[in-house]
């Protein structure tokens, strides 16, 4: 049994506003039941926006790499993002880099990748969730989700669903320091015929641990992967 990826969750000071930005930019529809976006392509997971009073502190450990089909398309996508409320930021990229680094209205980093990137060539607009992380954590998530490794070289790893969609990548050491709870986290769930506790036990055997972030008696279980990144295990669905 393996879990499936239900959603990528953003902590947001203005969940409605941030959902509006990403929905308009990605072309995804808003779900009726909560502040979430439904994929308009083969991405396969929702994006949810969860209210928080905490302000963003430091660079996120995960960000979207968004693809482009030509230099003109890249510029058009950057211009569209800026029009919706994004801004240019400097995270140490060089002028020679073919990607353009932006931040959404709450400062969450993302990149619009140049058209010559072969690694993301068949991944759609959302090319990858690019993460700061170790080789060990790449192996963990491959086993947790049952997604095969599609890259494993020089301590850099990447996985992708057998059904296609975006990749999840980890850049290897050195890792950036973790500043409190991550702004982005994954929600996963066992299959409909699975069991939450059994899945939690399996994830612990793979290297995760249960943690307490003040969730109380919530129906989901909060865990941390081998690099300390929080994620939630929901009830089967």
C-alpha positions in Angstrom: 0.0 0.0 0.0 1.2 3.5 -0.8 -0.3 6.9 -0.1 -1.5 9.2 -2.9 -0.8 12.9 -3.1 -4.0 14.8 -2.3 -2.8 18.4 -2.2 0.0 20.9 -1.9 -0.9 23.3 0.9 0.2 26.9 1.3 -0.1 28.7 4.6 -1.6 32.1 3.7 -2.3 35.4 5.4 -5.0 36.0 2.8 -6.1 32.5 1.6 -8.8 33.9 -0.8 -6.5 36.4 -2.3 -3.6 33.9 -2.8 -6.0 31.3 -4.2 -7.2 34.0 -6.7 -3.7 34.8 -7.8 -2.7 31.2 -8.4 -6.0 30.2 -9.9 -5.8 33.1 -12.4 -2.2 32.4 -13.2 -2.4 28.6 -13.6 -5.9 28.6 -15.1 -7.2 26.3 -12.4 -10.8 26.3 -11.1 -11.7 27.0 -7.5 -13.2 24.1 -5.6 -16.6 24.7 -4.0 -16.0 23.1 -0.6 -12.9 25.0 0.5 -10.2 27.4 -0.6 -8.6 25.1 -3.0 -7.8 24.9 -6.7 -8.6 22.0 -9.0 -6.0 21.1 -11.6 -6.9 22.0 -15.1 -4.4 19.5 -16.6 -2.9 16.1 -15.6 -1.2 17.5 -12.4 -3.3 15.2 -10.3 -3.4 17.1 -7.0 -5.1 20.1 -5.6 -3.5 23.3 -4.2 -5.0 24.4 -0.9 -4.7 27.6 1.0 -4.8 27.5 4.8 -5.2 30.6 7.0 -2.3 31.6 9.2 -1.4 34.7 11.1 2.3 34.0 10.9 4.3 36.0 8.4 6.7 34.5 5.9 10.2 34.3 7.3 13.1 33.3 5.0 13.1 31.4 1.7 10.7 28.5 1.3 12.2 25.0 1.0 9.9 24.3 -1.9 8.7 26.2 -5.0 7.1 25.7 -8.3 9.2 25.5 -11.5 6.8 26.6 -14.3 7.6 25.8 -17.9 7.5 27.9 -21.1 7.5 26.9 -24.7 9.5 29.8 -26.2 11.3 33.0 -25.0 8.2 34.9 -26.0 6.0 32.6 -24.0 8.3 32.9 -21.0 8.1 36.7 -21.1 4.3 36.6 -21.5 4.0 34.3 -18.5 6.2 36.6 -16.4 4.3 39.6 -17.5 1.0 37.9 -16.6 2.3 37.0 -13.2 3.4 40.6 -12.6 0.0 41.9 -13.7 -1.7 39.6 -11.2 0.5 40.8 -8.3 3.8 38.9 -8.4 7.2 40.6 -8.3 10.8 40.0 -9.3 13.1 38.7 -6.5 16.8 37.9 -6.2 17.6 34.5 -4.6 21.2 34.5 -5.9 20.5 33.6 -9.5 23.0 34.8 -12.1 22.2 36.9 -15.2 23.1 33.9 -17.3 20.4 31.7 -15.8 17.6 30.8 -18.2 14.9 31.0 -15.4 13.2 34.0 -14.1 12.6 34.1 -10.3 9.4 35.7 -9.0 7.4 35.8 -5.8 3.6 35.6 -5.4 1.7 38.3 -3.5 2.7 36.7 -0.1 6.4 36.3 -1.1 6.4 32.6 -2.0 9.1 32.0 -4.6 8.5 30.4 -8.0 10.4 30.2 -11.3 9.4 30.5 -14.9 11.8 28.2 -16.7 13.3 28.9 -20.1 12.1 26.9 -23.2 15.3 24.9 -23.6 14.9 22.9 -20.3 14.8 19.3 -21.4 14.2 17.9 -17.9 10.7 19.3 -17.7 9.9 19.2 -21.4 6.8 16.9 -21.1 5.6 18.0 -17.7 3.0 20.6 -18.5 2.9 24.2 -17.2 3.5 23.1 -13.6 6.8 21.4 -14.4 8.0 20.5 -10.9 7.7 21.1 -7.2 11.4 21.9 -6.7 12.5 21.3 -3.1 15.6 21.8 -1.0 16.4 18.4 0.3 18.6 15.4 0.7 19.0 12.3 -1.4 17.5 10.4 1.6 14.3 12.4 1.5 13.9 11.8 -2.2 14.1 8.0 -1.5 11.6 8.4 1.3 9.0 10.2 -0.9 9.5 7.7 -3.7 8.6 4.9 -1.3 5.9 6.8 0.4 4.0 7.7 -2.8 5.0 4.8 -4.9 6.5 7.2 -7.5 9.6 5.9 -9.3 12.8 7.8 -9.2 13.4 9.6 -12.5 16.7 11.2 -11.5 19.3 10.1 -9.0 22.7 11.6 -9.5 25.2 13.6 -7.4 22.8 13.4 -4.4 20.0 15.1 -6.5 16.8 13.2 -6.8 13.5 13.5 -8.6 10.3 11.4 -8.6 7.2 11.5 -10.8 3.9 9.8 -10.8 3.5 6.9 -13.1 0.5 8.7 -14.5 2.6 11.8 -15.5 2.2 15.3 -14.3 4.8 17.4 -12.4 8.0 16.0 -11.0 9.1 16.5 -7.4 12.8 17.3 -7.2 15.4 17.6 -4.4 18.6 19.5 -4.9 20.9 17.7 -2.5 23.3 19.3 0.0 23.9 21.8 1.4 20.5 22.3 2.8 19.2 25.7 3.8 18.3 26.2 7.5 14.7 25.4 8.5 13.0 28.5 10.0 10.1 27.1 12.0 7.1 25.4 10.2 7.4 25.3 6.5 5.0 27.5 4.5 4.2 24.7 2.1 3.4 21.1 3.0 2.0 18.0 1.3 -1.3 16.3 2.3 -1.3 12.6 1.5 -3.9 9.9 2.2 -4.1 6.1 2.0 -6.2 4.6 -0.7 -10.0 4.2 -0.1 -9.5 0.6 1.1 -6.5 1.5 3.3 -6.1 2.4 6.9 -4.6 5.7 8.3 -2.8 4.1 11.3 -1.3 1.4 9.2 0.0 3.9 6.7 1.4 6.1 9.5 3.2 3.0 10.8 4.6 2.3 7.3 5.8 5.9 7.0 7.5 5.7 10.3 9.3 2.6 9.2 10.5 4.5 6.1 12.0 7.3 8.3 9.2 9.7 9.1 8.1 10.6 12.6 4.9 11.9 14.2 5.1 15.5 15.4 2.8 18.0 17.3 2.2 21.4 15.8 -0.8 22.1 17.9 -3.3 20.2 15.8 -5.1 18.8 18.8 -7.7 16.1 18.0 -7.7 16.7 14.3 -8.6 13.8 12.0 -5.3 14.0 10.2 -1.9 12.9 11.5 1.0 15.4 11.3 4.4 14.0 10.5 7.8 15.1 9.4 9.9 13.5 6.7 13.6 12.6 7.2 14.6 16.3 6.5 12.1 17.6 9.1 9.5 18.8 6.5 5.9 18.6 7.8 3.2 16.7 6.0 -0.2 15.5 6.9 -1.7 12.0 6.5 -5.5 12.3 6.0 -8.1 9.6 6.4 -8.6 7.3 3.4 -10.5 8.7 0.5 
